[in-house]
């Protein structure tokens, strides 16, 4: 390759499924690879999955799920993003940006105006660099056998369309979090 040519970005593919074995391939085995077990929350599996393979190994993933939500008094839907993971040995190569871009490109074809994700505080700067914005309001989520609970993690949002309105008012996810 000539010296003035940038390297080709790895391809992102839509995965037919995403299993615990796939997650372990990216993050290694462990009971709490995302560091959220302490929240005590029950999470939904994602329905659509996007991944990057390097030398045949799955090294990055992002998942999507369409969910019902109320923003203020308006009931609508969002595309929930979750399971974003990049293998520790390949971080810093833009793979999170690649899998999220592919997931959001797909999300834009699904109708909702916004994508929503939950993350630990140390990841907020990463998502902000990728175009996400923290919500400045509490988000209620469903949990088995209880009234809705306030999400203890940071809620991040990104518009899926140029005409998407700004989210204002209380947000309630009418499902388990993703």
C-alpha positions, 0 to 999 in steps of 0.5 A: 500500500502506498505510504499516503493511503490510509489503512482500510477500516475493518468491515462491520457485519450484521451478526445473525445472533450474539451469544455469551460465547461471542461476548466472552470472545470480545471481553473474556470470561467473567460474570460482570464484563460491563461493570453493571452488576452492582446496579441489580438491574435486569437487562433485555437482550438486543435483537439486532447485532453488529460486529467487527472481526479481525483475523476471524476473531470477533473483537467489537459489538453493538446491539439494538432493540426498539423500545416503547418510551414516554418523553414528558407526556408523549409516548413514542419509541426509541432505538435502545443501544446496548452491549457495546464492547471492544476487546481490550487488546484492540481498543483505540482503533476506532472500532466502537465508532465503527460498530456504533455507526453501523448500528445507528445507520440501521436504527435510522431505517426503523422510524424512531427519532432517537437512540438511547443507551446507558453507561457507567460514568467513565464511558461518558466522554467516549460516547460524547466524542461519538456524538452522544449527549447525556440526558439531564433528567432521571429515566425510569425503567421497568424491573421484574416485580417492582414499580419502575426504578430510576436508572442509576447509570448515565443515560445518553441520547443521540438523534437519528434524524436531523428533525429529531426534537430535543428530549425534554421532560421526564423519560420513562422506558416502558420495558427493562433496560437494554 
